[in-house]
């Protein structure tokens, strides 16, 4: 008798459910936690690479893959586009337009993408109160949430815009925006990397680690 393999997200989700226990206030990271960030970043970086090839008049073979590998290896280090532009002897001044195009990507690929939407709805049905705290430009992060079908799920959505670095996680700035939402209740923050763990600590919240990986990728 053949044994069906569970999608990679199932076992970690069971552990997350256990970690949340009876907490009534739960805040979540967005990218990499509630959906697989590759579903947005790969097409967004490919679109930037297409623009660069057209502007440079050069096929720039493998450019999208270079963007992706740099993003994966050093996610929190700035200068993703600048580093690759230098490697290809392209003007670093083009980096600002690359970043603008990346942030302006429509995120249509996220419509119907694998996500924790059903899990979040189950938490809401159980009377949990949910918030979202995400680093990133507000317009982009809101667009992702809309495409993922998250509208109406969160009581509060706090976007820590990179134009104000002092507001970005792990700074406790977002916690100050959630004081009324939290009250004196135990709060758990769910995220996928050490920055998220530091952010939870900065607000006196417990931390639950969860990395969303879509079954469609070879992990």
Secondary structure, DSSP 8 states (H G I E B T S, - for coil): -------THHHHHHHHHHHHTT-SEEEE--BTTTB-THHHHHHHHHHHHHHHHHHHTS--TTHHHHHHHHHHHSTTSS-HHHHHHHHTT--GGGHHHHHHHHHT---GGGTT--BSHHHHHHHHHTT-EEEEEEES-HHHHHHHHHHHT-TTT-SEEEEE-TTSGGGSTTSTHHHHHTHHHHTTS-EEEEESSHHHHHHHHHTT-EEEE-----TTS--
